[in-house]
């Protein structure tokens, strides 16, 4: 199967109080197109930093990141932003919706950036898929946490991303709402055929993926398939 993400000898080093702080240390892996992968590990293990490098939100100190055939290492911030807009979707723990836009307008943003056609009808269709067809005119502050995360799911899938990155997507939700969001995430992902990479502390969520990459101290300590039905 073809790889959609290749991470080669990637390290991330920060300068802190005159000392070097190594957050990621010579990380290597590839992810197959269409697969679902969880990245797990304790706080401070480097998993969120790794997710940011994979998505081109930041640049590695050393090594190479190739996303859907595009090598990100030498690209400018604007060039990396263009790659993200073309190939990548995001779901965040704190939703990251624009507070001055309605739910519908938040879903429309990635489509507008791409210059897509029939933007409003497509955004309404996505809101309907996540069960919020009647909430499109509401602002984020008027929505519950679960509803906000459903809007962010609709937004993430709006540009039909080749790769979807989710950073603790249920971290701010109660157990019942989390289960609904997880089911919706995997259902949407299956329909779209997107590659899904999730950073999570939740072992139950990780176990639903095809593969679990475990991290500790900036290193990959295990790379395994979970046992799931």
SEPALO-405243 format. One line per field, with one value per residue (C-alpha): residue number from 0; residue in one letter; x, y, z. Coordinates in steps of 0.1 Angstrom, whole numbers, plus 2048, in hexadecimal, padded with zeros to 3 digits. Layout:
N
num c(NUM;...)
residuo c(A;...)
px c(X;...)
py c(Y;...)
pz c(Z;...)
END
This chain:
229
num c(0;1;2;3;4;5;6;7;8;9;10;11;12;13;14;15;16;17;18;19;20;21;22;23;24;25;26;27;28;29;30;31;32;33;34;35;36;37;38;39;40;41;42;43;44;45;46;47;48;49;50;51;52;53;54;55;56;57;58;59;60;61;62;63;64;65;66;67;68;69;70;71;72;73;74;75;76;77;78;79;80;81;82;83;84;85;86;87;88;89;90;91;92;93;94;95;96;97;98;99;100;101;102;103;104;105;106;107;108;109;110;111;112;113;114;115;116;117;118;119;120;121;122;123;124;125;126;127;128;129;130;131;132;133;134;135;136;137;138;139;140;141;142;143;144;145;146;147;148;149;150;151;152;153;154;155;156;157;158;159;160;161;162;163;164;165;166;167;168;169;170;171;172;173;174;175;176;177;178;179;180;181;182;183;184;185;186;187;188;189;190;191;192;193;194;195;196;197;198;199;200;201;202;203;204;205;206;207;208;209;210;211;212;213;214;215;216;217;218;219;220;221;222;223;224;225;226;227;228)
residuo c(X;X;X;X;X;X;X;X;X;X;X;X;X;X;X;X;X;X;X;X;X;X;X;X;X;X;X;X;X;X;X;X;X;X;X;X;X;X;X;X;X;X;X;X;X;X;X;X;X;X;X;X;X;X;X;X;X;X;X;X;X;X;X;X;X;X;X;X;X;X;X;X;X;X;X;X;X;X;X;X;X;X;X;X;X;X;X;X;X;X;X;X;X;X;X;X;X;X;X;X;X;X;X;X;X;X;X;X;X;X;X;X;X;X;X;X;X;X;X;X;X;X;X;X;X;X;X;X;X;X;X;X;X;X;X;X;X;X;X;X;X;X;X;X;X;X;X;X;X;X;X;X;X;X;X;X;X;X;X;X;X;X;X;X;X;X;X;X;X;X;X;X;X;X;X;X;X;X;X;X;X;X;X;X;X;X;X;X;X;X;X;X;X;X;X;X;X;X;X;X;X;X;X;X;X;X;X;X;X;X;X;X;X;X;X;X;X;X;X;X;X;X;X;X;X;X;X;X;X)
px c(800;80C;819;809;81F;845;858;87D;897;882;88D;880;897;88E;8A5;89A;8AD;8CD;8C9;8BD;89D;897;872;874;893;899;875;86E;84E;837;811;7FD;7E2;7C0;7CC;7C2;7DF;7E0;7FE;7FE;814;816;816;838;83F;840;820;80F;830;833;810;818;837;823;809;823;818;83D;85E;874;897;8A5;897;87D;857;845;81F;80C;82B;835;855;84E;871;87B;859;851;834;81D;826;820;7FF;7F5;7FE;7E9;7CB;7CD;7D3;7CE;7B1;7B3;79F;7AA;7A3;796;783;794;775;775;75E;752;745;726;729;721;73B;756;750;751;773;78A;774;777;79C;79D;787;76E;74C;729;739;71A;707;725;72A;705;708;725;712;6F6;70D;718;6F5;6F6;6E1;6CB;6E8;6FB;6F1;6FE;71F;738;72F;70B;716;71F;742;735;724;743;758;73E;742;767;763;74E;768;784;774;768;787;787;7AA;7C2;7CE;7BA;7CD;7BA;7CA;7B8;796;782;798;77F;75F;74D;74C;72A;732;755;746;72F;74B;762;747;741;766;76C;74B;754;778;76C;755;770;78C;7A3;7C3;7BD;7D8;7CD;7E1;7CF;7D2;7B3;7BC;799;79B;7BE;7B2;799;7B5;7C9;7EA;7F7;818;823;83A;84F;86A;86A;86F;858;859;83F;82D;812;7EF;7D6;7BF;79D;77E)
py c(800;823;839;85B;867;860;86B;866;86D;889;89B;8BB;8CF;8EF;908;90C;922;91E;8F8;8E1;8CF;8B1;8AB;891;87C;86B;860;849;83B;83A;83A;828;83B;833;825;830;836;841;852;84D;855;868;88E;89B;87D;892;885;8A7;8B6;899;89E;8C3;8B9;89E;8B8;8D3;8EA;8EC;8E2;8C7;8CF;8B1;897;896;897;88D;892;883;885;8A8;8AD;8C8;8CE;8EC;8FB;91E;922;92E;910;8F8;90A;903;8DE;8DC;8ED;8D5;8B4;8B7;8B9;8C0;8B8;8C8;8C1;8E5;8E5;905;913;937;948;964;94B;935;90F;910;92C;918;8FA;910;920;904;902;928;926;90C;920;903;905;900;908;90E;8EF;8D9;8E7;8E2;8BE;8B8;8C8;8B0;892;89C;8A2;8C8;8D2;8E7;8F8;908;92B;927;935;91F;92F;923;8FF;8E4;8D4;8B6;8CC;8E1;8C2;8B6;8D7;8D3;8B0;8BE;8D9;8BF;8AA;8C8;8C9;8A3;8A0;884;885;88E;896;895;8A1;893;897;88C;89B;8B6;8A0;88A;864;862;87F;872;851;863;878;859;846;865;86A;846;845;865;859;838;84A;862;849;861;857;85E;866;86B;877;86A;85F;84A;825;81C;836;82A;806;80E;817;800;809;818;82B;82F;84A;853;86D;877;854;83A;81D;807;804;7EB;7E0;7E1;7C3;7CE;7BE)
pz c(800;7F8;814;819;835;839;857;854;870;87E;89D;8AD;8C4;8D6;8E8;90C;925;911;90F;8F4;8FB;8E4;8E0;8C4;8BE;89C;895;877;86A;84B;84A;82E;81B;829;84A;86D;886;8AB;8BA;8E0;8FD;91E;91F;914;8FE;8DE;8CE;8C8;8BB;8A3;897;890;87C;868;85F;855;872;87D;86D;87A;888;874;85E;843;841;821;820;802;7ED;7F7;80B;825;831;81B;816;823;83C;820;80B;828;82E;80A;80D;82D;81C;7FF;811;837;850;875;894;8B5;8D9;8DE;8BD;8AF;8A0;896;8B0;89A;87F;880;87F;85A;853;866;850;831;839;82B;80C;806;80A;7EF;7D8;7D7;7C6;7D6;7F8;80C;800;807;82A;831;825;83D;85A;853;854;877;882;884;865;87B;88E;871;87B;89F;8AB;8BE;8DF;8DA;8D4;8ED;8ED;8DA;8C0;8BC;8B6;89C;88A;88B;87C;860;85A;85A;83F;82A;813;810;820;816;83A;85A;87A;89B;8BB;8D9;8C7;8E6;901;90B;908;920;91B;90A;8F2;8EB;8DF;8C7;8BA;8B5;8A2;88C;886;87B;866;854;84F;840;828;81D;81B;82E;840;865;87F;8A3;8C1;8E0;904;900;8FC;8F1;8D5;8CB;8CA;8AE;896;880;890;8B1;8B3;8D7;8E2;900;905;8E1;8D4;8C5;8DE;8CC;8AA;8AB;89F;8BB;8C1;8B7;8A9)
END
